[in-house]
Amino acid sequence: MRKRKALFVGCVALLGVGVALGLANAVAARPKATPFKVAWIYPGPHNDGGWSQAHEAGRLYVQKMLGNKVQTTYKEDVFSNAQVPQIVAGLVRDGYKMIFGCSFGMFSLGVNGELWKKYPNVLFEEATGSQVEKNQSQYFGAAEDTIYLSGMAAGAATKKGVLGYVAAYGTPEVVRHINAFTLGARATHPGAKVRIVWTNAWVSPPKETAAAEALVSTGADVLGQNVDTPSTGVVAKKHGLAWVGYDSDASRFAPKQWLTASVYNWGLYYLRRVKAAINGTWKPGFYYGSIKDGFTKLAPFGPSVSAKTKALIAAKQKAIVNRTFNEFCGPVYDQAGKLRIPKGTCLDPRTKAGINALYTMQWLVKGVIGSVSHVQPPG
């Protein structure tokens, strides 16, 4: 009897082991969730110290926050929009379902503007453009606000009243930034002049260096920029001049010359949009971030920015957030003295008329020395 009982218990034990092994094998055989594949396309190197590096920080933020839910990659040094269709084709073949084009025209100029139609199952997002389609969105931010504030720092730093500005292309984006910088500089240094030199390239350290040197040779004692690398800052350091950056906190390149910079927190937007794509709640749209929502901000101030200047900038920033100040409220005159924005009129990006005016701006405000470049981005 005992032997039968022992045999029965042994069988039960073996059955239990078998069940356990079966469950373990079932768990091991269960397929892992396939990560959602997202790609970014940068116009410059991912570590350029400026524009592309800021977007790369946003990609890394998405990867960190979502972990194995996503698989991300990037393509860098895509200086010509003509390269984009082939890059997109390769990404689609590799299973990428969402692609961020991080420069003007990547998904909207010429044949690139048809990519959304060619790949209807891919979600396209383009920085700085305006074309919105059923599977394509646009995103950017009101950098004119923070560039105006950085211009205030530049105006307070100049002794000669002559500032130099290294600019990329004469796109409306760059033009409105030049205007905002100039208006900010003249707010703290009435009558200041801003001389511009065009590189006609988003990313070109040699051209940026040459442009900055040319500005120094013509008397500029403060340098600003709307190009993608810190090369302007390196020239400022060489000559001991104050410098305002753009895109990223690049103070390490010229710490004593650094004033501040208008920067973007791309990661906030990227995380929200990738989450929506994964959850199936993604919708096309046009996003224009601001200081208020944390998308645009000023980089930390350098050591030479006085407490007085910081206070003036802080007060103006508060007014921007509270919507009691807009740098593009009239009267605003152009270089020829023509009234471009009448008194009582503001270019409010929350309105269709305001955003259209900002996105088509091709005139320069009073105080700018130079003209708008008509060279367009390649491709």
C-alpha positions, 0 to 999 in steps of 0.5 A: 500500500505504501509503495502504491502511495509513493508511486502515486505521489511520484507521478504527481510530482513528475506531472507538476514538473512537466507542467512547470517545464511546459509553462516555462517553454511557453513563456520562452516561446512567446514572441517579444513585442516588436519595437516601433521603429523611428528615424531622424534625418539631420542636415549636419553631423549629430555632434555638430554642437548646434542644430543637429546635436539638439535634435539628436538630444531629442532622439536620445530622450525618446529612446531613454523614456520609451526603452525597448518600446522603440528602435531609433536611428538617425541619418546625418550630414544630409546637406542636400534635400536631393538626398532625402528620397533615397534615404527615406526609401532605405528606411522604409525598406528597413521597417521604419514607420515614423521619420522626422526630417529635421531641416527645411524642405526635406519633406515639402520641397519639389519631389520631396513634397510627394513622399507622404503620398508615396509611403501612405503607411509612414508618418512624416514629421518635418521641422520648420515647414508648413505642408501638412498632409494626412500622414505628415505634420510640421513642427517648430517654435517661436524662436523669434521670442528667445532670439529677441531676448538673446539680442537684448544681451548682445545689445547690452554687450556692444560698445561700438553699437555694431554687431555681426550676424552670421546667417545661413540662407535667406529663408523666412525662418532666418530672416525673421530671426535676424529681425528679432535679434536686431530689434532685441539689440536695439532695445538695450542699445538704441541705434545699434546696427547689425551687419549680416554675412550669408554663408548660404549653407546650413552647416559649413565651419569654413564658411562660418569662420570666414563670415565671422572673420569678415564681420570682425574686420568691418568693426563688429564687437559682438557676434551672433549667428543663425548657422548650425555650428559654434565656429562663430564662437571660436572666432569670437574667442580668438578676438576676445569678443562677446558671442550669442549662439543658436540651437544649443548651449555651446558655451564650452567653445568660448566660455568667457565670450558666451552671452546666451543663445536661443535653444529648443527642447525638441525632446518634449515634442518628439516623445509626445508624437512618438507615443501618439504613433505607438498608441494609434492616436497620432494626427497630422497638424502644425505645432509652433512651440513657445517659451510658455510650453517649454519648447523654446528657452534661453541657454544659461548666461555667460559670466559677462552678462550683468545683473541689470541685463539679466533683469531686463531680459527676465522682465521681457520674457515674462511679458512675452509669456503673458502675451503683453509683449510681441517683438513684431507688434507695430509700428515696425519699419524696414531698412528703407523706412517703409512701415511694414507692421502698422501700430496696433497690428501684431504678427501673432503665431496663434493666428493664421494671418500671423503665422503666414506673415512670419513664414513668408517674411522676406524683408529686414528691419531698420538697423540691419545692414545687408540684404536678403540672400536669394540662394535657396537650400540645395535640392 
